[in-house]
């Protein structure tokens, strides 16, 4: 069982140096993305929801939905000190370059498999964030990236814990509370549910500002309870039919918000600095390559899952292969992402030589 250091001193990003716990969080979030895609690609959403194995898979799926929220909470935790400046906005170059290079790889895979894609089609797909099929996250995150300096002004302007809690409560009221209130009848306004990235950003800002450290065993119990509750609810609501993709099961669902917060606080307390050097290296490498892993995983999903579905016709029998196929996709995506990262660094180095004042390295 994973050991936790409940009395370890709180680590904040302002103290300098790399925080291995945050690296672990980012690497874990990428793995959870691939885990959610296991259900997207293995026929889960077309299967009748009935029986113990479907109950287990529904719980797993709900637990894995913390993937994108973890990335967003990390943004709030790490970017709270960012301010409005040209230097800040140059940071978008790394994101755009990674997306562009991953898109080229994905388009190359599509062409190799026989898809007819012309230059106009490729340009349209790139600008529409569909060249890499999982790139919707880039479209969302670029908007958040542009807003971060202004979000930080809001956070600093409130200045007190009560003000910060009021802001988070407002975000919850706009995004998560309508999910519960409108379960049967549309009562609460739900137009703003789509701003859930701001909720997670401010939750990360809260964790960075106040460094809450609940006992690790309460975090584990709470996390397990939230996952079981969320999975059971969706199982009951979907029973006898296919999985119902309701707001309760989405990023802004109450059990997903709770699970994300508990998982974030739990991972913060893992004594990663005591792990062997090779394990720490893997954590840092998984963090460094996480965006590329996310974007490039489609290349390997579209290769491995057709093999799985062909050789294991019954969807319920595919569950044990999770422990093989998701790590395999993660490893292959990491290797491909390393190649993309080397290319990105080469391009960045070239731009720095041409425009030395940019300081893109």
Secondary structure, DSSP 8 states (H G I E B T S, - for coil): -----TTS----GGG-S--HHHHHHHHHHHHHHHHHHHHHHTTGGGS---SHHHHHHHHHHHHHTHHHHHHHHHHHHHSTT--SSHHHHTTHHHHHHHHHHHHHHHHHHHHHTT----HHHHHHHHHTT-SSTTTHHHHHHHHHHHHHHHHHHHHHHH-SHHHHHHHHHHHHHHHTHHHHHTTTS--S--GGGGGHHHHHHHHHHHHHHH-----HHHHHHHHHHHHHHHHHHHHHHHTTSS----GGGSTTSHHHHHHHHHHHHHHTTS-GGGS-HHHHHHHHHHHHTHHHHHHHHHHHHHHHHHHHHHH--SGGGGGGGHHHHHHHHHHHHHHHHHHHHHHHHHHHHHHHHHSGGG---
